[in-house]
Amino acid sequence: MKQRIVILGAGFGGMELGTLLSEQVPDAADVTLIDRSDAFVFGYAKLDVMFGRTTSEAVRLPYAEFVKPGVTLVRDTVVGIDPDRRHVTTASGSFDADVLVIALGAAYDFAATPGLSEADEFYSEAGAFGVRSRLEDFTSGSAVIGVCGAPYKCPPAPSECALLLHDSLVRRGVRDRCDITLVLPFGRPIPPSPDTSAALVEAFAERDITFVPSAKVGTLDHDRAVAVLESGDELAYDLFLGVPKHRAPDVVVASGLTEDGYVPVDPATLETRCPGVYAIGDVATQGTPKAGVFAEGAARALAATLIGRIRGTDDAGTHTGKGSCYIEFGADRIGRVDIDFLSGPSPTGTFQEPSPQLRAEKEHFGSSRRARWFGRAT
Ligand SMILES: Cc1cc2nc3c(=O)[nH]c(=O)nc-3n(C[C@H](O)[C@H](O)[C@H](O)COP(=O)(O)OP(=O)(O)OC[C@H]3O[C@@H](n4cnc5c(N)ncnc54)[C@H](O)[C@@H]3O)c2cc1C
């Protein structure tokens, strides 16, 4: 009988796992991929929309175009997960699995930061797409880009937001009437890479962006237009661009699999405490930062294990925790940091200076995945 593999969430992790299983064992596994959304949006595309480089319609990749032999994509909301029975309930049905993979990403915990809503943040689709018009209206005063908690997706993204905001204000001829402040929870922008961090801090200084390290926004006081940091310090703002606190989606928390907000897994195998139940990507404590490249890396490792088992070779994949992140430095310059989280005693990161090749590489990062997952030519 075919293995029933049920994957919850068609993001970076879920789509890559589904694609690999379809490519390598299309007839031997019965794969179901469940997502509540009708389209996928790359995280970095949110910044592109915010800063007017493209439109929200152009960056939405409809799941109807994710067509893979052996994979059934179900558009539905997961409302219950019973990990002991590997049983999943959705809004309109239920599924039993031999192998259950939780790839539901990280959710935003607005309630954890009083005053914060989708109108104040740029991490959700609605939040990012809504910022675009607010940015157009912002011509003078103080902009605060503030992170409310860690871990958060794509650690470079708030720094990129500050640098791209600078460019946008320069382009509109209003930069000298505006201040930009960036609040990050870490002592430096990219903790595992001192070189990348130094390059970013230098870029902030060159652009007169105030960097507030080791701080988090605890409350947003709309009446006084003040962001209150957890330290009690206050930052007045005319434009607030926040990064909400993250945690696993409610349905995952209710399954009993989470500890400290996320699903603990064996970092090498990605298996949870329940046999046959795996968690990959942002939903898991998989030993890496929360980013698409690391969700994909976990998917590749798990795919190798599942394919080995199906073929009877027992080749086991190992999650290595390596990945490269592209970083927008503004002025159309893109750098890269190559991070290795699991090989050594502590994480390391190697920086590559911005260059035209890296711009082309980042474009390829997007186009190769649009082609691989959605069959798009560009
Ligand atoms: C501004 C910004 C910039 C970023 N830039 C980059 C970048 O340059 N490079 C990079 O690698 N990463 C980047 N990221 C991070 C990246 O987007 C995430 O880390 C990545 O998407 C995580 O992949 P995942 O598969 O774990 O989860 P996701 O891609 O979040 O997928 C989870 C899926 O689960 C679905 N889902 C959730 N709950 C339910 C439910 N109850 N029922 C059904 N479906 C559900 C969601 O609809 C979603 O499709 C960025 C993020 C942001 C916000």
Ligand as a Chemical Component Dictionary entry (heavy atoms), coordinates in Angstrom:
data_LIG
# 
_chem_comp.id                   LIG 
_chem_comp.type                 NON-POLYMER 
_chem_comp.pdbx_formal_charge   0 
_chem_comp.three_letter_code    LIG 
# 
loop_
_chem_comp_atom.comp_id 
_chem_comp_atom.atom_id 
_chem_comp_atom.alt_atom_id 
_chem_comp_atom.type_symbol 
_chem_comp_atom.charge 
_chem_comp_atom.model_Cartn_x 
_chem_comp_atom.model_Cartn_y 
_chem_comp_atom.model_Cartn_z 
_chem_comp_atom.pdbx_ordinal 
LIG C1  C1  C 0 9.585  40.830 5.155  1  
LIG C2  C2  C 0 10.122 39.443 5.034  2  
LIG C3  C3  C 0 11.228 39.186 4.230  3  
LIG C4  C4  C 0 11.747 37.897 4.129  4  
LIG N1  N1  N 0 12.806 37.655 3.304  5  
LIG C5  C5  C 0 13.312 36.409 3.196  6  
LIG C6  C6  C 0 14.419 36.131 2.329  7  
LIG O1  O1  O 0 14.924 37.024 1.635  8  
LIG N2  N2  N 0 14.908 34.864 2.303  9  
LIG C7  C7  C 0 14.360 33.851 3.040  10 
LIG O2  O2  O 0 14.829 32.714 2.957  11 
LIG N3  N3  N 0 13.318 34.080 3.873  12 
LIG C8  C8  C 0 12.782 35.322 3.961  13 
LIG N4  N4  N 0 11.702 35.556 4.795  14 
LIG C9  C9  C 0 11.231 34.491 5.700  15 
LIG C10 C10 C 0 10.366 33.451 5.000  16 
LIG O3  O3  O 0 9.273  34.055 4.342  17 
LIG C11 C11 C 0 9.851  32.434 6.013  18 
LIG O4  O4  O 0 10.854 32.117 6.925  19 
LIG C12 C12 C 0 9.405  31.181 5.264  20 
LIG O5  O5  O 0 8.270  31.483 4.508  21 
LIG C13 C13 C 0 9.138  30.017 6.219  22 
LIG O6  O6  O 0 8.759  28.896 5.477  23 
LIG P1  P1  P 0 7.785  27.791 6.133  24 
LIG O7  O7  O 0 7.582  26.777 5.058  25 
LIG O8  O8  O 0 8.284  27.377 7.439  26 
LIG O9  O9  O 0 6.431  28.572 6.425  27 
LIG P2  P2  P 0 5.539  29.544 5.477  28 
LIG O10 O10 O 0 6.257  29.838 4.188  29 
LIG O11 O11 O 0 5.142  30.643 6.363  30 
LIG O12 O12 O 0 4.315  28.607 5.128  31 
LIG C14 C14 C 0 3.353  28.228 6.068  32 
LIG C15 C15 C 0 2.056  27.950 5.323  33 
LIG O13 O13 O 0 1.112  27.416 6.252  34 
LIG C16 C16 C 0 -0.176 27.916 5.937  35 
LIG N5  N5  N 0 -0.998 27.851 7.141  36 
LIG C17 C17 C 0 -0.778 28.406 8.358  37 
LIG N6  N6  N 0 -1.752 28.047 9.221  38 
LIG C18 C18 C 0 -2.605 27.245 8.535  39 
LIG C19 C19 C 0 -3.780 26.504 8.888  40 
LIG N7  N7  N 0 -4.309 26.537 10.130 41 
LIG N8  N8  N 0 -4.382 25.746 7.933  42 
LIG C20 C20 C 0 -3.865 25.680 6.670  43 
LIG N9  N9  N 0 -2.762 26.343 6.293  44 
LIG C21 C21 C 0 -2.138 27.110 7.208  45 
LIG C22 C22 C 0 0.088  29.345 5.476  46 
LIG O14 O14 O 0 -0.962 29.791 4.621  47 
LIG C23 C23 C 0 1.433  29.210 4.742  48 
LIG O15 O15 O 0 1.261  29.063 3.342  49 
LIG C24 C24 C 0 11.145 36.837 4.870  50 
LIG C25 C25 C 0 10.015 37.095 5.663  51 
LIG C26 C26 C 0 9.498  38.366 5.736  52 
LIG C27 C27 C 0 8.266  38.598 6.571  53 
# 
loop_
_chem_comp_bond.comp_id 
_chem_comp_bond.atom_id_1 
_chem_comp_bond.atom_id_2 
_chem_comp_bond.value_order 
_chem_comp_bond.pdbx_ordinal 
LIG C1  C2  SING 1  
LIG C2  C3  SING 2  
LIG C2  C26 DOUB 3  
LIG C3  C4  DOUB 4  
LIG C4  N1  SING 5  
LIG C4  C24 SING 6  
LIG N1  C5  DOUB 7  
LIG C5  C6  SING 8  
LIG C5  C8  SING 9  
LIG C6  O1  DOUB 10 
LIG C6  N2  SING 11 
LIG N2  C7  SING 12 
LIG C7  O2  DOUB 13 
LIG C7  N3  SING 14 
LIG N3  C8  DOUB 15 
LIG C8  N4  SING 16 
LIG N4  C9  SING 17 
LIG N4  C24 SING 18 
LIG C9  C10 SING 19 
LIG C10 O3  SING 20 
LIG C10 C11 SING 21 
LIG C11 O4  SING 22 
LIG C11 C12 SING 23 
LIG C12 O5  SING 24 
LIG C12 C13 SING 25 
LIG C13 O6  SING 26 
LIG O6  P1  SING 27 
LIG P1  O7  DOUB 28 
LIG P1  O8  SING 29 
LIG P1  O9  SING 30 
LIG O9  P2  SING 31 
LIG P2  O10 DOUB 32 
LIG P2  O11 SING 33 
LIG P2  O12 SING 34 
LIG O12 C14 SING 35 
LIG C14 C15 SING 36 
LIG C15 O13 SING 37 
LIG C15 C23 SING 38 
LIG O13 C16 SING 39 
LIG C16 N5  SING 40 
LIG C16 C22 SING 41 
LIG N5  C17 SING 42 
LIG N5  C21 SING 43 
LIG C17 N6  DOUB 44 
LIG N6  C18 SING 45 
LIG C18 C19 SING 46 
LIG C18 C21 DOUB 47 
LIG C19 N7  SING 48 
LIG C19 N8  DOUB 49 
LIG N8  C20 SING 50 
LIG C20 N9  DOUB 51 
LIG N9  C21 SING 52 
LIG C22 O14 SING 53 
LIG C22 C23 SING 54 
LIG C23 O15 SING 55 
LIG C24 C25 DOUB 56 
LIG C25 C26 SING 57 
LIG C26 C27 SING 58 
# 
